[in-house]
Amino acid sequence: MNKFGVYTLANDVVYDQLIALLNSIEVNIDPDIPICVIPYDSNIDKITAEIQGRDNVRLFENRLSMRRWENFYNQVWNAHPQASLKNQGLSKKWYKKSGLFRKMCAFDGQFEQFVFYDADSLAMSPLHKVIEKLKDYDFIFDDWEHKKASNVAALNFGVIKNEVGMEEVEVRKFLHCSSFFGSKRDLFPDEQLDKLIQQFIENREFTWINERSWWCDADLFSYMTLRCNSSLFNFTLSPNGKDRTGNCADADPFVNINNVLYNQEGLKPIHRLHYMNYPSIDFSRLCKGEDVNIRYQEEFLYYRFLQNPEQRPKELKPPSLLSKMGRTIQKIIHKFK
């Protein structure tokens, strides 16, 4: 068993993004750090071939762990009122078939301590600060979920206060994303998951999840860390102003210094760049030479083709009118389906 390593979650849909992430970890963290890729689903032929060419990267193959977490999130998600609406064709916000929660297999994996990155990320700085914080905390985060407005926040502040007396200011400390986190192995044994299922379903604590928010793996993860009374540290709540940075490609301004991005205000180092809200297909098109208008796309291309720069597109061209029309038609067809 390794003392420390990195996890991510991927399949062939995010093939280009995975390669960019792995290369950024090699350059900006450690070329020898062990990395484990958890399969999002069975569509992994391309990433399996890629992993075989990297000595420090392996595929997560613990099927028992994957089934354990699939069973857990299927039970709790199907207990939520949104599930019955989906079954009646009234809700489009239900993702019980999603593989996103497989990332929780990291708690059953080979690393005693770890950091998880979503595949649509680029690692931008070493992890020594995260490792240091793991001496005192069970979970380390670096996001701004705690700042969301009440009507779209992951948890329902009023319900939680009525049931357990926790004030909103305290609950907010447990709001976090799932795209980047540091933690430790074995924090969620079977008995802990059984207890969470009982509380969530039998005690109807699914009402703790804010139905007006976008129900996702991060919402459930926030509920879990709150209900388990975990010790958390979020760098965006750090008393040290140098720790508080942005991380989102579509929202935050950064400065590029030798292909490493820094927070524009104060040139503070960031842990990662997260390309949230950009579809994976855009990155595939970008790697084929299409200008898809992704912020920090030059940085992405640098890391994607770091090991084979001769394959990087020589120039980026906008999509043709015919391509745009075809994609619009496909979107309309998909919507009706």
Buried (B, 14 or more C-beta within 10 A) or exposed (E): EBEBBBBBBBBBBBBBBBBBBBBBBBBBBBEEBBBBBBBBEEBBEBBEEBBEEBEBBBBBEBEEBBEBBBEBBBBBBBBBEBBEBBEEEEBEEBBBEBBBBBBBBBBBBBBBBBBBBBBBBBBBBBBEBBBEBBEEBBBBBBBBBBEBEBEEBBBBBEBBBEBEEBEEEEBBBBBBBBBBBBBBBEBBEEEBBEEBBEBBBEEEBBBBBBBEBEBBBBBBBBBBBBBBEBEBBBBBBBEEEEBBBBBBBEEBEBEEEEBBBBBEEEEBBBBBBBBBEBEBEBBBBBBEEBBBEBBBBEBBBBBBBBEEEEEEBEEBEEBEEEEEEEEEEEEEEEEEE
